[in-house]
């Protein structure tokens, strides 16, 4: 009998999937839905939140769109990789964070408290947004276990803006707050693909989009490796890092961005960094075309699983 609905019926958290790409229960890469974190290496968790957007809303539908798009790639390993990360890692889809949107003041703590058990159990989170603000509570949860982190940040925007009173919380300010809270170390962090002005870099290293286009992807890979060497790493990928030609379905698109091929080359070249947390955010499917933004986000998430597998392989036996 053909296998079906493996998001619920799979007997293992490892291995590839033999299921129709166009049918069945949807989870990220057909991983089994589970809240049981026993012996789990990575838990994929959705955060359907977009109340912190400054332009077009709709990223609350991002986790569902990314999961749906991932079904088409669940049958094969990422191209260019000589192994499938799912063979090395026990991965579950942890479902979505639940919060009361009518009580926004409670949402940050709620998100943090629902991601924290993943990290406490020894698993690494792969968070699917949601707008980019969700990185802040996710970083707080990861910081609890791992301490100050190097941030590898793919984006069109630096997301370190601040209002004159210093109390603005939206998807353009969270990394200023993360730095001020000591969650991340700016001088050990890098922002890739930037193409909007912000005079205050806060000490972050910046490789803007024009420099990536001019110099290619290898200098980016080298810079990330040098800056993060010996440090725990959190990777955050705002899908608007990609040019709107490759990712139109996002809230704040900016022309002149990276191509999908450039992003894939950079992420593939980072195999071996000590990644302990990651997110893929800002997919707003209402503005997407032919599912291309969600597909790009799903592919990026798959590559991040590869980075987790490489990091896991470097750890000494327990």
Order of alpha helices (4+ residues) and beta strands (2+ residues): alpha-beta-alpha-alpha-beta-alpha-beta-alpha-beta-alpha-beta-beta-alpha-alpha-beta-alpha-beta-alpha
